[in-house]
Amino acid sequence: MEQPEQTATKAGFIALIGAPNAGKSTLLNSLVGSKVSIVSRKVQTTRALVRGIAIEGEAQLIFVDTPGIFKPKRRLDRAMVTSAWGGAGDADVIALLLDVRKGIDEEAEAILEKLPDLKRPKVLILNKIDLIERSKLLELASKLNEKVPFAHTFMISALKGDGIETLKRQLAGMMPEGPWLYPEDQISDAPLRMLAAEITREKIYERLHEELPYQSTVETDQWQPRPDGSVRIEQTVFVERDSQRKIVLGKGGQTIKAIGQAARKEIAEIAESPVHLFIFVKVRENWSDDPERYREMGLEFPRGG
């Protein structure tokens, strides 16, 4: 009697690249089916390479959500862009995500110019297709494929989930054969501490996106499981000036209290246990010039001013 043929497992890395606010984090969360990457109205919020892991048939897809690629001005910006291109160069497949409403703007041009240097299979993902006429969509797809030969072109709405299943199936087919690289139940290899810090940072941006500049970061200092199954978490929000500290705290501590409540609820979901969250706000001048902070965020410290 013939043995049923074993289907070989596959595993590989897919780098999601694109301009800021193209929808990479929303797409990653949609592909993985769980919140693993910060989603914010403010551009350039993804700093470290957050990986999401999805299973499609026998294939394990490991998504590297690179920081948005833009013209870097400050040292932190340069580190983020270097990290984005580094992440793309190491992947099995490079997926370029474009917001179809913006079309081929200056940011898209800059990425398209550099893409041919990366000798990896490339796919094009056109996002927000529900917001544009079909004729314009097809014209845009044609123009982009003239500039860079993409192995596949996908048309999706990351927010609504349209086209996501087809995208996953095709990407699974492009992965190299090999054993899975992560346990099946592990949706993200970003440690929970880092994910918790990202969630709190997201809540700060949601509440203060007009008032607070980019020079703020969150670190999870303590993550202590308690006998009753809950977790005690201590975090520090670092800002660069005392005036920023006052903004984050708010009158009578009301702002930080609201941020803490929103963050605690979401961290409890990812930790799958009740959470006691304590947030401290400290001033650390010029933290964005400190190499140690970059290492903690998984970034290379760029030399030069």
C-alpha positions as CSV (number, residue, x, y, z in Angstrom):
1,M,0.0,0.0,0.0
2,E,1.4,3.4,-1.0
3,Q,2.2,5.8,1.7
4,P,0.5,9.2,1.3
5,E,3.1,11.7,0.1
6,Q,4.3,14.1,2.8
7,T,4.0,17.7,1.7
8,A,7.4,19.5,2.3
9,T,7.3,22.4,4.8
10,K,8.5,25.8,3.7
11,A,9.6,28.9,5.5
12,G,11.0,32.2,4.5
13,F,11.2,35.9,5.2
14,I,9.2,38.6,3.3
15,A,10.3,42.2,3.7
16,L,7.4,44.7,3.5
17,I,8.8,48.0,2.2
18,G,7.1,51.2,1.2
19,A,6.8,54.9,2.0
20,P,5.5,56.1,5.4
21,N,1.8,55.5,5.9
22,A,1.5,53.2,2.9
23,G,-0.4,50.8,5.2
24,K,2.4,48.3,6.0
25,S,1.5,47.9,9.7
26,T,-2.2,47.4,8.9
27,L,-1.3,44.8,6.2
28,L,1.0,43.0,8.6
29,N,-1.7,42.8,11.3
30,S,-4.2,41.6,8.7
31,L,-1.9,38.9,7.3
32,V,-1.0,37.5,10.7
33,G,-4.5,37.9,12.1
34,S,-3.3,39.6,15.2
35,K,-1.9,42.9,16.3
36,V,1.9,42.7,16.1
37,S,2.9,46.0,14.7
38,I,2.1,49.6,15.8
39,V,-0.6,51.3,13.7
40,S,-0.7,55.1,14.0
41,R,-1.9,58.2,12.1
42,K,1.6,59.6,12.6
43,V,4.1,58.6,9.9
44,Q,7.4,56.8,10.6
45,T,6.2,55.1,13.8
46,T,7.8,51.7,13.0
47,R,11.3,51.9,14.3
48,A,12.5,48.4,14.8
49,L,12.0,45.4,12.5
50,V,8.9,43.9,13.9
51,R,8.3,40.4,12.6
52,G,4.9,38.9,12.2
53,I,4.5,35.2,11.5
54,A,1.7,33.7,9.4
55,I,0.9,30.0,8.5
56,E,-0.4,29.3,5.0
57,G,-0.8,25.6,4.3
58,E,2.6,24.0,4.9
59,A,4.4,27.3,4.6
60,Q,5.5,29.6,7.4
61,L,5.7,33.2,6.3
62,I,7.8,35.5,8.4
63,F,7.1,39.2,7.7
64,V,9.7,41.9,8.4
65,D,7.9,45.2,8.8
66,T,10.6,47.6,7.8
67,P,10.5,51.3,8.8
68,G,8.9,53.5,6.2
69,I,11.5,54.7,3.7
70,F,11.8,58.5,3.4
71,K,14.4,61.2,3.1
72,P,16.3,61.0,6.4
73,K,17.1,64.3,8.2
74,R,17.9,63.4,11.8
75,R,20.2,60.6,13.1
76,L,17.2,58.5,14.2
77,D,15.7,58.8,10.7
78,R,18.9,57.6,9.1
79,A,19.1,54.6,11.3
80,M,15.5,53.7,10.4
81,V,16.1,53.9,6.7
82,T,19.4,51.9,6.9
83,S,17.5,49.3,8.8
84,A,14.7,49.2,6.2
85,W,17.0,48.5,3.3
86,G,19.0,46.0,5.4
87,G,15.9,44.1,6.2
88,A,14.9,44.1,2.5
89,G,18.3,42.8,1.4
90,D,18.2,39.8,3.7
91,A,14.7,38.6,2.8
92,D,13.6,35.8,0.5
93,V,10.9,38.0,-1.1
94,I,10.6,41.8,-1.2
95,A,7.1,43.1,-1.2
96,L,6.7,46.7,-2.2
97,L,3.5,48.2,-0.8
98,L,2.1,51.4,-2.4
99,D,-0.9,53.5,-1.5
100,V,-2.7,53.8,-4.9
101,R,-4.2,57.2,-4.1
102,K,-0.6,58.6,-4.0
103,G,0.5,56.8,-7.1
104,I,4.1,57.2,-8.2
105,D,5.1,60.2,-6.0
106,E,8.6,61.4,-5.0
107,E,8.8,58.8,-2.2
108,A,7.7,55.9,-4.5
109,E,10.2,57.1,-7.2
110,A,13.1,57.0,-4.6
111,I,12.2,53.4,-3.7
112,L,11.7,52.2,-7.3
113,E,15.2,53.6,-8.2
114,K,16.9,51.5,-5.5
115,L,14.9,48.3,-5.9
116,P,16.8,46.9,-8.8
117,D,20.0,46.8,-6.6
118,L,18.4,44.1,-4.4
119,K,18.7,40.8,-6.2
120,R,15.7,39.2,-4.7
121,P,12.3,38.2,-6.1
122,K,9.9,41.2,-5.8
123,V,6.2,41.5,-5.7
124,L,4.0,44.6,-5.9
125,I,1.1,45.2,-3.5
126,L,-1.3,48.0,-4.4
127,N,-3.2,49.0,-1.3
128,K,-6.5,50.9,-0.8
129,I,-7.9,49.8,-4.1
130,D,-11.4,50.6,-3.0
131,L,-10.5,54.3,-3.1
132,I,-9.6,54.6,-6.8
133,E,-11.2,53.9,-10.2
134,R,-10.4,50.6,-11.8
135,S,-9.0,52.1,-15.0
136,K,-6.5,54.3,-13.0
137,L,-5.6,51.2,-10.9
138,L,-4.7,49.2,-14.0
139,E,-2.7,52.1,-15.5
140,L,-0.7,52.5,-12.3
141,A,0.0,48.7,-12.1
142,S,1.3,48.8,-15.8
143,K,3.5,51.8,-15.2
144,L,5.1,50.3,-12.1
145,N,5.8,47.0,-13.8
146,E,7.6,48.9,-16.6
147,K,9.9,50.4,-14.1
148,V,10.6,47.2,-12.1
149,P,9.8,43.7,-13.2
150,F,7.6,42.3,-10.4
151,A,7.0,38.6,-10.2
152,H,3.4,39.2,-9.1
153,T,1.1,42.3,-8.7
154,F,-1.6,42.1,-6.0
155,M,-4.5,44.5,-5.5
156,I,-5.7,44.7,-1.9
157,S,-7.4,46.6,0.8
158,A,-5.4,45.9,4.0
159,L,-8.0,47.6,6.1
160,K,-11.0,45.6,4.7
161,G,-9.1,42.4,4.2
162,D,-9.8,42.3,0.4
163,G,-7.2,40.2,-1.5
164,I,-5.3,39.1,1.6
165,E,-5.9,35.4,1.2
166,T,-4.7,35.4,-2.4
167,L,-1.6,37.3,-1.4
168,K,-0.8,34.8,1.3
169,R,-1.3,31.8,-1.0
170,Q,1.0,33.2,-3.6
171,L,3.7,34.3,-1.1
172,A,3.6,30.8,0.4
173,G,4.3,29.4,-3.1
174,M,7.5,31.6,-3.3
175,M,9.0,30.4,0.0
176,P,12.0,28.0,0.0
177,E,11.6,24.5,1.3
178,G,12.8,23.9,4.8
179,P,11.7,23.4,8.4
180,W,9.6,26.0,10.1
181,L,11.7,28.6,12.0
182,Y,9.3,29.4,14.8
183,P,6.9,27.3,16.9
184,E,3.4,27.2,15.4
185,D,1.7,29.2,18.2
186,Q,4.3,32.1,18.1
187,I,2.8,34.9,16.1
188,S,5.6,37.4,16.7
189,D,9.2,37.1,17.8
190,A,9.3,40.6,19.1
191,P,9.6,40.0,22.8
192,L,6.4,40.8,24.7
193,R,8.3,43.6,26.6
194,M,9.1,45.3,23.3
195,L,5.5,44.8,22.0
196,A,4.2,46.3,25.2
197,A,6.4,49.3,24.8
198,E,5.2,49.7,21.2
199,I,1.6,49.6,22.4
200,T,2.1,52.3,25.0
201,R,4.0,54.5,22.4
202,E,1.1,54.1,20.1
203,K,-1.4,55.3,22.7
204,I,0.8,58.3,23.4
205,Y,0.7,59.2,19.7
206,E,-3.0,58.6,19.5
207,R,-3.6,61.0,22.3
208,L,-0.9,63.6,21.6
209,H,-0.1,63.4,17.9
210,E,-0.4,67.1,17.4
211,E,1.6,68.2,20.5
212,L,4.4,65.7,21.0
213,P,7.4,65.5,18.6
214,Y,9.1,62.3,17.6
215,Q,11.7,62.5,20.3
216,S,9.9,60.2,22.7
217,T,10.5,56.6,23.4
218,V,9.0,53.9,25.8
219,E,11.0,51.2,27.5
220,T,9.6,48.3,29.5
221,D,11.7,48.1,32.6
222,Q,10.0,45.3,34.5
223,W,7.8,42.4,33.5
224,Q,7.0,40.4,36.6
225,P,4.5,37.4,36.6
226,R,2.7,37.3,39.9
227,P,1.4,34.2,41.8
228,D,-2.3,35.0,40.9
229,G,-1.5,34.8,37.1
230,S,-1.4,38.5,36.6
231,V,1.7,40.5,35.4
232,R,3.2,43.6,36.9
233,I,4.7,45.9,34.2
234,E,6.8,49.0,34.8
235,Q,7.5,51.3,31.8
236,T,9.3,54.5,31.4
237,V,8.4,57.2,28.8
238,F,11.5,59.2,27.9
239,V,11.2,62.7,26.5
240,E,13.9,65.3,25.7
241,R,12.5,68.3,27.6
242,D,10.6,69.1,30.8
243,S,7.9,70.8,28.7
244,Q,7.3,67.5,26.9
245,R,7.1,65.7,30.2
246,K,4.3,68.1,31.3
247,I,2.4,67.4,28.1
248,V,2.6,63.6,28.6
249,L,1.6,63.8,32.2
250,G,-1.3,66.2,31.6
251,K,-3.2,68.3,34.2
252,G,-3.1,66.4,37.5
253,G,-1.7,63.3,35.7
254,Q,-4.9,62.8,33.7
255,T,-3.2,62.3,30.3
256,I,-0.8,59.6,31.4
257,K,-3.6,57.9,33.3
258,A,-5.8,57.7,30.2
259,I,-2.8,56.5,28.1
260,G,-2.0,53.9,30.8
261,Q,-5.6,52.6,30.8
262,A,-5.7,52.2,27.0
263,A,-2.3,50.5,26.9
264,R,-3.1,48.2,29.8
265,K,-6.2,46.9,28.1
266,E,-4.3,46.0,24.9
267,I,-1.2,44.6,26.6
268,A,-3.5,42.3,28.7
269,E,-4.8,40.9,25.4
270,I,-1.3,40.1,24.0
271,A,-0.1,38.8,27.4
272,E,-3.3,36.8,27.9
273,S,-3.4,37.7,31.6
274,P,-4.5,40.6,33.8
275,V,-2.0,43.4,33.7
276,H,-1.0,46.0,36.4
277,L,0.8,48.8,34.4
278,F,2.9,51.5,36.0
279,I,4.2,54.2,33.7
280,F,6.8,56.8,34.7
281,V,7.8,59.8,32.6
282,K,11.4,61.0,32.6
283,V,13.4,63.6,30.9
284,R,16.5,62.3,29.2
285,E,18.1,65.0,27.1
286,N,19.4,64.1,23.7
287,W,18.4,60.4,24.0
288,S,18.2,60.3,20.2
289,D,22.0,60.8,20.1
290,D,22.7,57.9,22.5
291,P,24.0,54.7,20.7
292,E,22.6,52.5,23.5
293,R,19.0,53.6,22.8
294,Y,19.4,52.5,19.2
295,R,20.7,49.1,20.1
296,E,17.6,48.6,22.3
297,M,15.4,49.4,19.4
298,G,17.3,46.9,17.1
299,L,18.8,49.7,15.0
300,E,22.4,50.5,13.9
301,F,23.7,53.8,15.4
302,P,24.5,56.0,12.3
303,R,27.8,57.8,12.6
304,G,28.2,61.4,11.6
305,G,26.0,64.3,12.7
